[in-house]
Amino acid sequence: MASLREQQKQMTRQLLVDAGLELFTTKGYAATTVDDIATAAGTTRVTFYAYFPSRGELMKALIDERLNEALQRDRSAEHGSTAQDLVATITEGTREAIEAWIRRTSESWPQIHPIIRIGRDAAAIEPELSKLVEGWLEEAIGDIEDGLTKADRFAPHQRHFRGVLAMAQLDYVAQNWGESDWKLTRDQMLDELAASWTQLLT
């Protein structure tokens, strides 16, 4: 019986997170209320507050859980979360490995794009959330630095900043590729991004 109760609790939480993501995407973070989310999830504001102390906490769950799940990032002591395949790709350091990782990751862009965009919009209203989005990017930068360190590539003081540059490129492309006219096909864009990463990181 306890197991069934736990499943119901998980399902309710899932419905709230799903409703929050949908409403934040369609209405915007600022215009979405706790009551809106609760109603869309088929529950009440009292139930919402039993799972999340605030709208901001639900936003944190979207970033912390959905984003990491989409990008296959696992909890780690080093960075908060780690994508072992990214560390391994940077350690290997071949153009083929880098392009394969970028192409795999690009399949997740439609899922991660709205979450990061909502997170940045929410940070304008709730400044403490800005640390969450930027912290997540910093974790990915740490993965690149770890890969460069394992490969003993570049001087120690260069590794972190090269990760910053690589993630800045990837983040910008991931956030804008669907809305920008860059005169490239998707394949050409990914090929250029892989070439840039290869030059920067190998």
N, C-alpha and C positions, 0 to 999 in steps of 0.2 A: 504493500500500500504506500509506503514511504517513497518507493521508487516511482510510482505513478504520480504522486504529488510533485516530486522533483521534476519529472518530465513535463508536467503541466506548467510549473514555474518557468522552466527553460523555454517552453513554447510561448508563454506570455511575454517573456523578455525579448524573444526573437521577434515577435509581432511588433513590439514597441520600437525596436531598433529598425526594423524594415519600414515601419510607418514614418519614423523620423527621417530616414534617408530619403524616402519618396517625397515627403513634404518639404524638407530642406532644399531638395533639388528643384521642385516645381514652384514653390512659393517663396523660397529664400529663407535663410536662417532667421533674420530679423522679424519676418512676418508670421513665422510659425510659432504657435503657442503650445504650452503643455496640453491644454484642452484639445487642440487640434490633433496632436499626436495620439492622445488617449482615445479620442473618438474614432480616428482612422484605424486604430488597433482593436477596436471593438471593446474598449474597457473604459475606466474612469480615471480622473486625475489622481484620486487616492491610490489607485493601483499603480499609476505611473510613478508616484513618489515612493512607493514601496520598493521600486527597483532602481530608480535614479533620483538623487536628491535635487537635480536641476536639469534643464535642457542641455547645459554645458557638459554635464556628466554623460549624457547620452551621446553627445558629439565625441567625447573622449573614447567611448566604447567603439564608435564607428572607426576612428583612426587606429586605436590600439588593437582592435580585433579584426575588423573587415579588411583594413589595409594590409595588415601583416598576413592575413590568410590569403588574400589575392596574390601577394608577392612571395608566398611561402617563406615568410620570416618566422623564425622560432625564437622563443625567449632565450636570452643569454646573459651571463654575468658581465661580459665585456662591454656590451653596448645597449643593453635593454632588449634588443632583438637583433638577430643575425640571419642573413641569407647565406647559408654555407655554399650554395652553388655560385654565388657572386664572389666569395672569397676564393674558391677554387678556380674560377674563371680568370680572375686577375693574377693569381699565382701562376697559372699556366702561361698566360700572357701572349697567346697566339691570336692572330686576326680571326681565324676560324672560330675559336672558342668565344671570343668577345662578340662576334657577329651572331653566333648561335644564341648566346645569353640575351642579347638585345632583342633579337626576334622573338624569343620565348616571352620576355618581359612585355613586349609590345602587345601581346595578346591580352594582357591584363589592363591595358590603358583605359578601355571603356569602363571598367569597374572602378579603377582608382581615380580617374579624372574627376568625377563628381565629388568624391569624398575629400580630396585635397582642396578643390575649389570651395566647397562648403566650409571646410576647416579654416581657410584663409578669410572667407567672409565672416565667419563666426568670431574670428580673432579680432576683427575690427570692433566688435561689440563687447566681447569678453576677452580682454588682452591676455589673460592667463592661458588661453587656448593657443596663442601664437607659439608658446614654448613647445606645445605638443606637436604641431606640424613641423616646426623647425627641428625639434628633437628627433623626430622620425627621420628626417633627411640626414641629420648628423649621424644617426646609427648606420645608414647606408654608406656614408662617407667613411665611417670607421671600418666597414667591411672592405672597402677598396684599400684603405691604408693597411689593413691586416694582410691582404693579398700581396701588396707590394713589399711588405716587411718579410713575409714568408719567402718571397722570391729574391729577397735582398736586392731589389731594384730601386734605383735612385737613392740619394742621400736621405737619412732619416727626417731631416727638416723639410724635405720636399714632398713627402708621401701624403701627408694629410691634405695639403693644399691642392695637390693633383686630384685627390678625391673630391675636393670641393668643386674644382673646375669640371670634372667629369659629371658629377651629379647635377650641377647647374645646367649643363647641356641637356642631360637626359630629362630633367624635370621640365625645362622649358618646352622641349619637343613634345613630351608626353601630354602637357597641358594645352598645347596649341595646334598640334598637327591636324586635327579635324576641322579647324576653323580658319586656317591660314592658307593662302595661295603661295606656296613656295616654289611653284613651277617644277615640282618633282612628283613622281609616282611614290606610293608608299614604299615600294621596294628600293627605289633610289634613295629615299630619305633615310631608311634604315641602313643602307650601304654607306652613306656619307657619315652617319652617326658612328657606325662601327669603325670607319677609317679614322675619324677624329679621336675616338677613344684609344684606338691602337697606337696612334702617334703620341698621345698624351701619357699613356700608361705602360708602354712597352719600350 
